[in-house]
Amino acid sequence: MIIFFSFSIFIAVRSLVLAYKNHHQISFLRTLATKKSEYVLIIDSSIPAAFTGGLIKPSCFVSSGLIEQLNSDDIEIIIQHELAHLHYADPLKKWIFSFFAAYFTPNVNKILKSMMAISMEQAADSFFVKSQQQAHNVASTLVRFTRLAAKYSIHKQYKSELLVHFCRQSIEQRVLQLLSDTQFKPFPMKVVFLGVILLAVISTTSVDSLHHAIETLFNH
């Protein structure tokens, strides 16, 4: 139990440090950006980028390089996508989820985070889609942005596991979902989120039982 609680304290401290760094990162980016609307900020950078960040009051960031290299329809789709992340409070969910996922082995942790990220992106892709044509437009924008972003390296200011980027997760799977003639719901993010929490709680409560079982085995 001592080991478990020590590990839990370590995870909590690490999560708080990550949140603290993220807060300063977002604050710094806001000082550099110009306001396009209440929730959308433009960053003066030649690197094409679009992401949402901020745990308490998230903002959507779009780089000037992206605006210059894509057409207005693409930019509107990207902004709507990022506003969906803001609506769902995805940066905060990523932070909470990463805390519980840390209780698992590195391989399982990576898989769980990947599933969560895919679910978030699919939900954001579909948030404003009302017709199959709109879905095709979003898919086309996703492909164009991915091709454009492949020519650049991500700036260190835009790197953080708590930032939700437009084209960083499972592009092929997202495009296939959008182009599918049969409308289906994105991977159930709530199921993944609650499942990880439940498994973490079960693991926590089973530690003492396992300890007593081993103690009983050796005593007899």
SERO-4910 file (N, C-alpha, C, O; in steps of 0.05 Angstrom, whole numbers):
BEGIN
 pado doro    nc1    nc2    nc3   cac1   cac2   cac3    cc1    cc2    cc3    oc1    oc2    oc3
  Met    A     17    -24      0      0      0      0     17     25      0     11     45    -13
  Ile    A     40     24     14     58     47     15     68     54    -13     70     77    -21
  Ile    A     75     32    -27     85     36    -55     63     49    -72     69     67    -88
  Phe    A     39     38    -69     17     49    -85     12     78    -80      9     94    -98
  Phe    A     10     86    -54      5    113    -47     28    132    -55     24    155    -63
  Ser    A     52    121    -54     76    137    -62     74    142    -92     80    164   -102
  Phe    A     66    121   -107     64    123   -136     41    143   -143     44    159   -162
  Ser    A     19    142   -128     -3    160   -133      5    189   -128     -3    207   -143
  Ile    A     21    194   -107     30    221   -102     49    230   -124     47    253   -133
  Phe    A     65    212   -134     83    219   -156     67    227   -181     74    246   -194
  Ile    A     47    211   -187     30    217   -211     16    244   -207     14    260   -226
  Ala    A      5    249   -183     -9    274   -178     10    298   -181      2    318   -193
  Val    A     34    296   -169     53    318   -172     60    323   -201     62    345   -210
  Arg    A     65    301   -215     73    304   -244     50    317   -260     55    333   -277
  Ser    A     25    309   -253      2    321   -267     -1    350   -261     -7    366   -279
  Leu    A      4    358   -236      2    386   -229     24    403   -242     20    425   -250
  Val    A     48    391   -244     70    405   -257     64    409   -287     69    430   -298
  Leu    A     52    388   -299     44    390   -327     23    411   -331     25    427   -350
  Ala    A      4    413   -313    -17    433   -315     -5    461   -311    -13    480   -325
  Tyr    A     14    464   -293     27    490   -288     42    499   -313     40    522   -321
  Lys    A     57    481   -325     72    488   -349     53    495   -372     59    513   -387
  Asn    A     32    480   -374     12    485   -395     -1    512   -392     -5    527   -411
  His    A     -6    520   -367    -18    546   -361      0    568   -371     -9    587   -383
  His    A     26    566   -364     45    587   -373     49    587   -403     52    608   -415
  Gln    A     48    563   -415     51    561   -444     27    575   -458     32    590   -477
  Ile    A      3    570   -449    -21    582   -461    -21    612   -456    -28    628   -473
  Ser    A    -13    621   -432    -12    649   -425      8    664   -444      2    686   -453
  Phe    A     31    651   -449     51    663   -466     40    665   -495     44    685   -508
  Leu    A     27    644   -505     17    644   -532     -5    665   -535     -7    678   -556
  Arg    A    -21    670   -514    -41    690   -515    -29    718   -518    -41    736   -531
  Thr    A     -6    722   -505      6    749   -507     17    754   -535     20    777   -543
  Leu    A     24    733   -549     34    736   -576     13    737   -598     18    746   -620
  Ala    A    -11    729   -591    -33    726   -611    -50    751   -613    -51    767   -595
  Thr    A    -64    752   -635    -84    773   -639   -111    760   -640   -114    737   -649
  Lys    A   -131    773   -630   -158    761   -627   -173    763   -653   -177    785   -664
  Lys    A   -183    740   -662   -200    739   -686   -229    740   -677   -246    753   -690
  Ser    A   -235    726   -655   -262    726   -643   -258    721   -614   -236    720   -604
  Glu    A   -280    717   -600   -279    713   -571   -261    690   -563   -247    691   -543
  Tyr    A   -262    668   -578   -248    644   -570   -225    636   -590   -211    617   -585
  Val    A   -223    651   -612   -203    644   -632   -181    665   -633   -186    689   -636
  Leu    A   -156    656   -631   -133    674   -632   -115    666   -655   -111    643   -662
  Ile    A   -103    687   -668    -85    683   -690    -56    687   -681    -49    707   -669
  Ile    A    -39    667   -686    -11    668   -679      5    676   -704      1    664   -725
  Asp    A     23    695   -701     40    703   -723     63    683   -726     84    685   -713
  Ser    A     58    663   -744     78    642   -748     75    631   -776     53    627   -786
  Ser    A     97    626   -789     96    614   -816     90    585   -816     83    573   -837
  Ile    A     93    572   -793     87    543   -790     57    539   -789     44    550   -771
  Pro    A     45    523   -807     16    518   -806      9    502   -781     19    480   -777
  Ala    A     -9    513   -765    -16    500   -740    -44    509   -732    -53    532   -736
  Ala    A    -58    491   -719    -85    497   -708    -89    478   -684    -87    453   -687
  Phe    A    -94    489   -661    -97    472   -637   -114    487   -616   -118    512   -618
  Thr    A   -123    472   -597   -138    483   -575   -123    477   -549   -114    455   -545
  Gly    A   -121    497   -531   -107    493   -506   -118    510   -484   -131    531   -489
  Gly    A   -113    501   -459   -123    515   -436   -141    497   -420   -161    487   -431
  Leu    A   -135    493   -395   -151    474   -379   -177    486   -368   -198    473   -368
  Ile    A   -175    511   -359   -199    524   -347   -214    540   -368   -238    537   -371
  Lys    A   -200    558   -381   -213    575   -402   -198    570   -428   -180    586   -435
  Pro    A   -205    549   -442   -190    542   -467   -194    562   -489   -214    576   -490
  Ser    A   -174    564   -507   -175    581   -530   -166    565   -555   -152    545   -552
  Cys    A   -175    573   -578   -168    561   -603   -146    578   -616   -149    602   -618
  Phe    A   -125    566   -625   -103    580   -637    -99    571   -666   -100    547   -672
  Val    A    -97    591   -684    -92    585   -712    -68    603   -721    -68    626   -715
  Ser    A    -49    591   -736    -26    607   -744    -32    622   -769    -48    614   -786
  Ser    A    -18    645   -773    -21    661   -797    -11    646   -821    -21    649   -843
  Gly    A      9    628   -817     19    612   -840     -2    593   -850     -3    588   -875
  Leu    A    -18    583   -833    -40    565   -842    -61    581   -858    -70    572   -879
  Ile    A    -68    604   -847    -88    621   -861    -79    630   -888    -95    631   -907
  Glu    A    -53    634   -891    -42    643   -917    -40    621   -938    -41    626   -962
  Gln    A    -39    596   -928    -34    573   -947    -58    556   -952    -57    539   -970
  Leu    A    -80    561   -938   -105    546   -944   -127    566   -951   -125    590   -944
  Asn    A   -148    557   -965   -169    575   -972   -188    581   -949   -186    568   -928
  Ser    A   -206    600   -952   -223    609   -930   -242    587   -920   -248    585   -897
  Asp    A   -251    570   -939   -269    548   -931   -255    528   -913   -266    519   -893
  Asp    A   -230    522   -920   -214    504   -903   -210    516   -875   -212    502   -855
  Ile    A   -203    541   -875   -198    554   -849   -223    554   -832   -221    550   -807
  Glu    A   -246    558   -844   -271    558   -828   -276    531   -817   -285    528   -794
  Ile    A   -271    510   -833   -275    482   -823   -256    477   -800   -264    465   -780
  Ile    A   -231    485   -802   -212    480   -781   -219    495   -756   -217    484   -734
  Ile    A   -228    520   -759   -236    535   -735   -261    522   -721   -261    521   -697
  Gln    A   -280    514   -737   -304    500   -726   -295    475   -711   -306    468   -690
  His    A   -276    461   -723   -266    436   -710   -254    443   -682   -259    430   -663
  Glu    A   -237    464   -682   -224    472   -657   -245    482   -636   -242    478   -612
  Leu    A   -265    496   -646   -287    505   -628   -302    481   -616   -312    483   -593
  Ala    A   -303    459   -631   -315    435   -620   -299    424   -596   -310    416   -576
  His    A   -272    425   -599   -254    416   -577   -259    434   -553   -260    425   -530
  Leu    A   -262    460   -558   -267    479   -536   -294    473   -523   -296    473   -499
  His    A   -314    467   -539   -341    461   -529   -340    436   -511   -354    435   -490
  Tyr    A   -325    416   -519   -323    391   -504   -303    393   -480   -300    374   -465
  Ala    A   -288    415   -478   -267    418   -457   -247    396   -460   -239    384   -439
  Asp    A   -238    390   -484   -220    368   -489   -193    370   -476   -182    350   -466
  Pro    A   -180    394   -475   -155    396   -460   -156    387   -431   -139    373   -421
  Leu    A   -178    395   -418   -182    387   -390   -186    357   -388   -176    343   -370
  Lys    A   -202    346   -407   -207    317   -407   -181    301   -411   -177    280   -399
  Lys    A   -164    312   -429   -138    298   -434   -121    298   -409   -108    278   -403
  Trp    A   -122    320   -394   -106    321   -369   -116    301   -348   -100    287   -336
  Ile    A   -142    301   -344   -154    282   -325   -149    253   -333   -142    236   -317
  Phe    A   -153    248   -359   -150    221   -370   -121    212   -367   -116    188   -360
  Ser    A   -102    229   -372    -73    222   -370    -66    214   -341    -48    198   -337
  Phe    A    -80    226   -322    -74    220   -294    -82    191   -288    -66    176   -277
  Phe    A   -106    183   -296   -115    155   -291   -100    135   -308    -94    112   -300
  Ala    A    -93    143   -333    -79    125   -351    -51    118   -341    -40     98   -349
  Ala    A    -40    136   -325    -13    132   -314    -10    108   -296     12    100   -290
  Tyr    A    -33     98   -286    -32     74   -269    -27     48   -284    -22     28   -272
  Phe    A    -28     50   -310    -24     26   -327      5     25   -338     19     44   -336
  Thr    A     12      2   -348     38     -2   -360     42     17   -383     22     26   -395
  Pro    A     67     24   -391     71     43   -413     57     36   -438     46     54   -452
  Asn    A     57     10   -446     44      2   -471     14      6   -469      1     17   -488
  Val    A      2     -2   -447    -27      2   -444    -34     32   -442    -54     41   -454
  Asn    A    -17     47   -428    -21     76   -425    -22     89   -453    -39    105   -459
  Lys    A     -3     81   -470     -2     92   -497    -26     85   -513    -37    102   -528
  Ile    A    -36     60   -511    -60     52   -526    -84     67   -517   -101     76   -533
  Leu    A    -87     70   -490   -110     84   -479   -111    113   -488   -132    123   -495
  Lys    A    -88    126   -487    -86    154   -495    -93    157   -524   -105    176   -533
  Ser    A    -83    138   -540    -89    139   -569   -119    136   -575   -130    150   -592
  Met    A   -132    117   -560   -160    113   -564   -176    138   -556   -195    146   -569
  Met    A   -167    151   -534   -181    175   -525   -177    198   -545   -196    212   -551
  Ala    A   -153    200   -556   -147    222   -575   -163    218   -601   -174    237   -612
  Ile    A   -165    193   -610   -181    187   -634   -210    194   -630   -223    206   -647
  Ser    A   -220    186   -607   -248    192   -600   -254    222   -600   -274    231   -610
  Met    A   -235    237   -588   -238    267   -587   -238    279   -615   -255    296   -622
  Glu    A   -220    269   -632   -218    280   -659   -242    273   -676   -252    290   -691
  Gln    A   -252    249   -674   -275    241   -689   -300    257   -680   -317    264   -697
  Ala    A   -302    261   -654   -325    277   -644   -323    306   -655   -344    317   -662
  Ala    A   -299    317   -655   -296    345   -665   -300    346   -695   -312    365   -705
  Asp    A   -291    326   -710   -295    325   -739   -325    325   -745   -333    338   -765
  Ser    A   -341    311   -729   -369    307   -736   -388    328   -723   -412    329   -728
  Phe    A   -376    345   -706   -393    363   -689   -411    381   -706   -435    385   -699
  Phe    A   -400    393   -727   -416    412   -743   -425    400   -770   -436    414   -787
  Val    A   -421    373   -774   -428    361   -799   -458    354   -799   -467    339   -782
  Lys    A   -472    365   -818   -501    360   -820   -509    344   -845   -532    335   -847
  Ser    A   -490    341   -863   -496    326   -888   -471    312   -897   -449    317   -888
  Gln    A   -475    293   -917   -453    278   -927   -433    296   -942   -409    292   -942
  Gln    A   -444    317   -955   -426    336   -969   -408    351   -950   -384    355   -955
  Gln    A   -419    359   -928   -403    372   -907   -381    353   -896   -359    362   -891
  Ala    A   -388    328   -893   -369    308   -884   -346    306   -904   -323    304   -896
  His    A   -353    305   -930   -332    304   -951   -314    329   -950   -290    327   -954
  Asn    A   -326    352   -945   -310    376   -944   -291    376   -920   -268    384   -923
  Val    A   -300    366   -897   -282    363   -874   -259    344   -880   -236    349   -873
  Ala    A   -266    322   -893   -245    302   -900   -225    314   -919   -201    309   -916
  Ser    A   -234    329   -938   -215    341   -957   -197    362   -944   -173    363   -949
  Thr    A   -209    377   -925   -192    396   -910   -172    382   -893   -149    391   -891
  Leu    A   -179    360   -881   -161    344   -864   -138    334   -881   -115    335   -872
  Val    A   -143    325   -905   -122    314   -922   -103    337   -931    -79    334   -931
  Arg    A   -115    360   -939    -99    382   -948    -81    393   -926    -57    399   -930
  Phe    A    -92    395   -902    -77    405   -879    -54    386   -873    -32    394   -867
  Thr    A    -60    360   -874    -40    340   -867    -16    341   -887      7    339   -879
  Arg    A    -23    344   -913     -1    346   -933     15    371   -928     40    371   -932
  Leu    A      2    393   -921     16    418   -916     34    416   -892     57    424   -892
  Ala    A     23    405   -870     37    404   -845     61    385   -846     81    388   -832
  Ala    A     60    365   -865     82    346   -868    108    359   -877    129    348   -873
  Lys    A    106    383   -888    130    397   -898    144    412   -875    166    423   -879
  Tyr    A    132    413   -852    143    429   -830    146    412   -805    133    392   -801
  Ser    A    164    421   -788    168    409   -761    151    426   -742    150    450   -744
  Ile    A    140    412   -722    123    426   -702    141    443   -684    161    433   -673
  His    A    135    468   -682    150    486   -664    148    477   -635    126    467   -627
  Lys    A    169    480   -620    169    472   -592    148    486   -575    139    475   -555
  Gln    A    140    510   -584    119    525   -569     92    511   -572     74    516   -556
  Tyr    A     89    495   -593     63    483   -598     63    453   -589     44    439   -595
  Lys    A     84    445   -575     85    417   -566     77    415   -537     88    428   -519
  Ser    A     57    399   -533     48    393   -505     26    371   -508     10    373   -526
  Glu    A     27    352   -490      7    331   -491    -21    341   -484    -41    327   -487
  Leu    A    -23    366   -473    -48    377   -466    -60    395   -488    -82    406   -485
  Leu    A    -45    399   -509    -55    414   -532    -69    395   -551    -59    373   -556
  Val    A    -92    403   -561   -108    385   -579   -104    396   -608   -116    416   -615
  His    A    -88    382   -624    -81    392   -651   -101    381   -671   -114    360   -668
  Phe    A   -104    396   -693   -123    389   -714   -115    364   -729   -132    347   -734
  Cys    A    -90    361   -736    -82    338   -753    -58    322   -741    -37    320   -754
  Arg    A    -62    312   -717    -41    297   -704    -49    268   -699    -31    251   -693
  Gln    A    -74    261   -702    -83    235   -693    -99    220   -715   -119    230   -725
  Ser    A    -90    196   -722   -105    177   -739   -119    189   -762   -144    188   -764
  Ile    A   -104    202   -780   -116    216   -803   -133    197   -820   -155    203   -827
  Glu    A   -121    173   -826   -135    154   -844   -162    145   -832   -182    145   -846
  Gln    A   -162    139   -806   -186    130   -793   -207    152   -793   -231    146   -796
  Arg    A   -199    176   -788   -218    199   -787   -230    204   -815   -254    209   -818
  Val    A   -213    203   -836   -223    207   -863   -242    185   -871   -263    191   -883
  Leu    A   -236    160   -865   -254    138   -871   -281    141   -858   -302    136   -870
  Gln    A   -281    151   -833   -306    155   -819   -322    177   -833   -346    174   -837
  Leu    A   -309    199   -841   -323    221   -853   -334    214   -881   -355    223   -889
  Leu    A   -319    197   -895   -327    190   -923   -347    166   -924   -357    160   -945
  Ser    A   -351    154   -901   -370    131   -901   -398    140   -908   -408    160   -897
  Asp    A   -411    125   -925   -438    131   -933   -458    126   -910   -479    139   -908
  Thr    A   -451    107   -894   -468    101   -871   -458    117   -847   -436    114   -838
  Gln    A   -475    134   -837   -468    151   -814   -466    135   -789   -485    121   -782
  Phe    A   -443    136   -776   -441    123   -750   -428    142   -730   -413    160   -738
  Lys    A   -433    136   -705   -423    154   -684   -393    149   -680   -383    127   -684
  Pro    A   -379    170   -671   -351    167   -664   -348    147   -642   -367    141   -628
  Phe    A   -323    137   -639   -317    119   -617   -326    131   -591   -319    154   -585
  Pro    A   -341    116   -574   -353    128   -550   -332    137   -530   -321    121   -514
  Met    A   -326    163   -530   -305    174   -512   -312    170   -483   -295    164   -467
  Lys    A   -338    172   -476   -346    169   -448   -340    140   -438   -333    136   -415
  Val    A   -344    121   -456   -339     93   -449   -309     89   -443   -302     76   -423
  Val    A   -292    100   -460   -263     98   -455   -255    112   -429   -241    101   -413
  Phe    A   -266    136   -425   -259    152   -402   -268    138   -376   -252    135   -358
  Leu    A   -293    129   -376   -303    116   -352   -290     89   -347   -286     80   -325
  Gly    A   -284     75   -370   -271     49   -368   -244     51   -355   -237     34   -338
  Val    A   -228     71   -362   -202     74   -351   -204     81   -321   -189     71   -305
  Ile    A   -222     99   -314   -226    106   -286   -235     82   -270   -225     77   -248
  Leu    A   -253     66   -281   -263     42   -267   -240     22   -263   -237     11   -241
  Leu    A   -224     17   -283   -201     -1   -281   -181      9   -260   -170     -7   -245
  Ala    A   -177     35   -260   -158     47   -240   -168     43   -212   -153     36   -194
  Val    A   -195     47   -208   -207     43   -182   -206     14   -173   -200      8   -150
  Ile    A   -211     -4   -192   -210    -33   -186   -182    -41   -178   -177    -56   -159
  Ser    A   -162    -30   -193   -134    -36   -187   -127    -26   -159   -112    -39   -144
  Thr    A   -137     -2   -152   -132     10   -126   -143     -7   -103   -130    -13    -84
  Thr    A   -169    -15   -106   -182    -30    -85   -172    -59    -83   -175    -71    -62
  Ser    A   -160    -69   -104   -151    -97   -104   -123   -100    -92   -115   -122    -86
  Val    A   -109    -78    -88    -82    -79    -78    -81    -92    -50    -65   -109    -44
  Asp    A    -99    -83    -32   -100    -93     -5   -108   -122     -4    -97   -138     11
  Ser    A   -128   -130    -21   -136   -158    -22   -114   -176    -32   -110   -198    -21
  Leu    A    -99   -166    -52    -77   -182    -62    -55   -185    -41    -43   -207    -38
  His    A    -51   -164    -25    -31   -165     -4    -39   -186     17    -22   -202     26
  His    A    -64   -186     25    -74   -205     45    -73   -234     34    -67   -253     49
  Ala    A    -79   -237      9    -79   -264     -3    -50   -275     -3    -46   -299      3
  Ile    A    -31   -259    -11     -3   -268    -11      7   -274     18     21   -293     23
  Glu    A     -2   -257     37      6   -260     65     -6   -286     76      8   -301     90
  Thr    A    -31   -292     69    -44   -317     78    -30   -341     66    -26   -362     79
  Leu    A    -23   -339     40    -10   -361     26     16   -369     40     22   -392     44
  Phe    A     32   -349     47     58   -355     59     56   -363     88     73   -377     98
  Asn    A     35   -354    102     31   -361    130     23   -390    133     27   -403    154
  His    A     11   -401    111      2   -429    113     21   -447     97     16   -472     96
***
